[in-house]
Amino acid sequence: MTTHSRREQTRTDLRDLLTRGEVGASESLIQETLVKDPFWSDAWIELVKLQAGTGRGTEAMATLRSGLRQNHESGHLWFFLGVLESNNNRHADGLLAFEKALVTDPGSAFTLLRLAVPSLDVKDSKNRENLLSWACVVDPLSAQVRLEIAKCALARRARAAAVEINVKGALVLAPGKAESYYINGVFQHREMNNLAAMAEFKKTLILAPNNPAAFYQLARSAFLTGNNKHALPAAETAIELGYAETDVRFLLARILRSSSRFDDSRHQLDRIEKLDPEYAVRRRMVEWTVTAEDFHR
Amino acid sequence: MTVLYLLIEESFREMTSRQFIAADCLSKNLQVVIAQQWWFAENLAELPRGLVLFKGNNHTQASMMRAAKDYGHLITSIEEEAFGVTYDIELATMFSPEAMETADTVFVQGKKHRDFLVERFPNVRDRIVVTGNPRSDVIASGAGPDSTEKAAKLRGELGDFVLVNTNCGAINPFDIDTYSHFSRCVNVGVLDPDDPNDLERFESLLAFEHSNLREINRFLRGFAEGHPDTLVIVRPHPSERIERWIDACEGLVSVRVESDKDHIAWMLAARVMVHTGCTTGLEGALLGTPVVGICPDDHVWHDGFISNVVSHVFKTGEKACRAVADHLASDLPNLSNLSVEAFNRLQSSLYVHRTQRASWRMAAVLEELATRIVGSAPLGTLSDLGRSRGRLEGRRHEKSFVTIRDFVASWESVKSHLESPLKVSVEELAPSVFWMKIQE
């Protein structure tokens, strides 16, 4: 039996055992396989996944490191190490592991994406965009990559076309992805198309009904189109769901003031200023706005 | 043949004046594209190299200039936001250092603007040319798509009326509150929220607008009460939230709120015009309409608006009300049109030559600059650009969209005024992007 056919048989046997829920037997099979075939990195990964999936994180990490000692050039194993380190909030170690994965397997879009995702604290935005562009070439059908590129473009205030093409790509590739509509909404707001932005945030909320950021954004876009009927409940929901308190209460204050609820607005503004005295300037800007009374002085 | 890109942000303000420049440049063998500025920015990498006239010099314009220059275009600019302004502190927000460093030529409308720039940016001295502003050419011609005809029609329909142009875009902005306006100013780089001097300037403008609003309302109520048989048309600035004015004027039977963007026709039609430091006060005076300016309280801003140089100025709405009423009632109007003295006072702020157009003077400079562009791509490539880039939506559509039909009608009107023999075809490359080609 060749190595290839032996491995295929093991895959089949493992699948059957896992389908029957026989975790112990699955683990024994893999461990026996690794004694005979220690250079099979996929087997190491399956064992790591089993151990991590049954709450044995420390054991999974030890297994992974053993696998890497045997298979130092396996991009796949380095990638998994990066994932485990990141999941355990050891982001610097995760980053190193992903970089190693990229050196050994430059065609891995997953690695590129994980390296570029902001949560890994890749501060160099140009480097991040390069990685994302590379990921897009490697995996042009990844909606997540497109969204990350769009987010980078928005963050650096790129031209509309640079954002739009990637947002639209994500929407086509993954029409059920809430984040695609959210980012499109943010983009439309930036372009001052607040009616279109509202529509996108509403779609986001259909897919992610308890997303506080989407409620906040919906409230803001509705407010800027003079639609307080939608803005007010959306802002209040964002508060209930725990969105950034000063931001959403400030928006609420603006909505209330423009609805002529001046006392309620002042109450919100007083509250925000206590939390963050730097809001004093913003408060003044809101309070300079004309009221109906100003037209009758 | 070198192409000249004339960029537009606000079509009601800039389109016709660009057609004047186009007429003078086409006759000098330049090809012309009049374009909404976002199309230009989106398609920059594919456009044939040429000359570009930017409509402003702020931070956002400067970024576009820089990008265009990197692609080999020659950069010129004129400051449309400063058309009615000579106040140094306000001018400082309009001219960014990067724009001054990048522009190959800076067109300015008068000596005051030139002196301001030379003092602030000594290195730009040799690149400044005083030409006036072609918007005054437009006004002098009474031209617009059909402004003169429309004005006659308005007079026929409405009879004598008083036009009140408001200018409260900071305290009554279209996007609801002053914080929105403040945020926009920060985003385009005309206001640094961490600079106490900038904040002080900004808030002094807000106080100025509140004073103006108070007196304009006193004028409206006083006039409506005292002269209920005379129609008053209130035309809020396009950057304002018109609903507030509609609500405010609801009980005033003789007052009507109007949003028509063709402000020239309305100014031509009015018996007298009232404003509070609005640029339209300057335009109205140049059109020959008697203009009343209200300058309440002691604000430094009053002296910085050119319109107050050419208006009959009063400190309160009540006094303005009496002056307007006397003017309308008298056989000999008390408020004269633009006098010789006022015209002469105007020159240092806005150079207006009685016989030579600003657009012609600009065209002469642009013709010389064109000789420095060598080896640009053939203009045929312009037609290859997809219409999908440079789509206009939302606010951009409101500000700059013009149909090809309206563009051509306006162009015919300009040609007729100039008695131009040019045969020009117009191709619409994208929304509000028009390629003007001399027909062989």
Interface residues (C-beta under 8 A of the other chain):
Chain A: R159 A160 A161 Q188 E191 M192 N193 N194 L195 A196 F223 L224 G226 R254 R257 S258 V281 R282 R284 M285 V286 W288 T289 V290 A292 D294 F295 H296 R297
Chain B: W38 A41 E42 C168 A170 I171 N172 D175 I176 D177 T178 Y179 S180 H181 F182 P193 L199 E203 L206 H210 L213 R214 N217 R218 R241 E243 R244 W245 D247 A248 R389 E393 G394 R395 R396
